[in-house]
Amino acid sequence: MTPAPPVALDTPRQLYEHDYQIGAYCSPCRRWKTLELLDFVRVGQDDVPLPQLSLECSRCRGKGSIQIRPPQPEIERYGPE
């Protein structure tokens, strides 16, 4: 059995197609935010390479750094709801 080819995760579009997420961190504010990948599509940045994305904090206007987050499995809740 041959292994599957590697998946390219270089742009917001590719992350969206494979159910990944982008988390953004602002070090001056010390806060995290999960970004909507479809917002990159709306502003025409869906094919911009990830290192070239310009992220600005909506609170302090500081430069944000990104964290790529893999797809998260659905977790069934146990016990009373």
RACOR-V876949 format. One record per residue. N is the residue number from 1. RES is the residue in three letters. SS is DSSP state (A for helix, B for strand, O for the rest). Layout:
((N,RES,SS) (N,RES,SS))
This chain:
((1,MET,O) (2,THR,O) (3,PRO,O) (4,ALA,O) (5,PRO,O) (6,PRO,O) (7,VAL,O) (8,ALA,O) (9,LEU,O) (10,ASP,O) (11,THR,B) (12,PRO,A) (13,ARG,A) (14,GLN,A) (15,LEU,A) (16,TYR,A) (17,GLU,A) (18,HIS,O) (19,ASP,O) (20,TYR,O) (21,GLN,B) (22,ILE,B) (23,GLY,B) (24,ALA,B) (25,TYR,B) (26,CYS,B) (27,SER,O) (28,PRO,O) (29,CYS,O) (30,ARG,O) (31,ARG,B) (32,TRP,B) (33,LYS,B) (34,THR,B) (35,LEU,B) (36,GLU,O) (37,LEU,A) (38,LEU,A) (39,ASP,A) (40,PHE,A) (41,VAL,A) (42,ARG,A) (43,VAL,O) (44,GLY,O) (45,GLN,O) (46,ASP,O) (47,ASP,O) (48,VAL,O) (49,PRO,B) (50,LEU,A) (51,PRO,A) (52,GLN,A) (53,LEU,O) (54,SER,O) (55,LEU,O) (56,GLU,B) (57,CYS,O) (58,SER,O) (59,ARG,O) (60,CYS,O) (61,ARG,O) (62,GLY,O) (63,LYS,B) (64,GLY,B) (65,SER,B) (66,ILE,B) (67,GLN,B) (68,ILE,B) (69,ARG,B) (70,PRO,O) (71,PRO,O) (72,GLN,O) (73,PRO,O) (74,GLU,O) (75,ILE,O) (76,GLU,O) (77,ARG,O) (78,TYR,O) (79,GLY,O) (80,PRO,O) (81,GLU,O))
